[in-house]
Amino acid sequence: MEKNNLRLTKEEAEALYKIVKEYEKDAPEGDKEYYDDYYDEYKTPIKKKIMKSIINKINNFLPKKQKEEIDNEIIGLTKKEKSFRLSFREI
């Protein structure tokens, strides 16, 4: 199999990093196929090992500060989602 070099602009690397981190945040814990109610179909998740590998490769394209900003943004969204879910349960 022939290897191709992936070339990304900073904007493309940032977008790809965000996409993978968002997927990782909501990914199922296991690697087994699961049922997706929304699409009414079974899906096989991307293995966590593969996601970590992709993230590590993207890290080479991003400046450290930019990566930290994206991570903090995703962590902030996660905290807001958790607080929303908790407040929703109280209703």
N, C-alpha and C positions, 0 to 999 in steps of 0.2 A: 504494500500500500504506500502510495507516494505521500510525503509530508508536505503540507502547505503552510507557509508562514502567515499568521493572522496579523493584519495591519489595521490598527484602529486609530482614529483621531481621539483626542482627549474627551470630546463630547460623546463619541460612540462608546468609549471605555466606561465613562461615567454612567451612561444609560444602561449598558449591559450589566454593570455592577449593581445598579439599583434593581433591575429586573431579577437577577439571581438572588439578591438578598431578600427581596420581597417574597419570592418563591420559597426560599429557605425558611423564612419566618412562618409561613403557613403550611409548610410541607408536612405530610403525615410522618409519624415517628418511624414506622416500619417501611420496608422495601416491598411489601406485598401489594398486590392489586387491591384497589378499594373502589367502592361505589360512589359516584358523584351524582347527588340528587338533582343538582341544577341542570346538568346535561343529560341525565338519565342514561348513564353509561359507566362502564368500569374503566378505571385508569390505572396505569402502572406508574408510580412516582419515580422521580429521578433519585438515584441513590445519593445519600448524604456524602459519601466519599467522592463522587463525581462533582457534586456542587462545591465542595471544599477545594477540589483541584481547580475548577474553573475560577473560583474566587481568588485563589492564590495567583493564578496566571494574570487575571485582570489587575490585581494589585501592582504588578510590574508597570502597568501603563499609567496608573493614577498617582498624583502627588499625595503624600501622606495626609496633608491637611484636607484635601478634597475627600479622601476616603473616610476620614474621621467625621467630616460634616455629614456625609451620606449615612454612616453608621448611626450617628446621633439622631438624625432625622427619622430613621427607621425605628430606633429605640423609642423615640418620642411618640411616634404613631402607635407603637405597640402599647405603651403606657396609657395613651388616650383611649385606645380600644378596650383595654382591660377596665379602666374606670367607667367607661360607658356601659360595658356589660354588667359590672357590679351595680351601677345605679339603675339599670334596666330591671335587674332581678328584684330590687326593692319595691318596684311599682306593683 
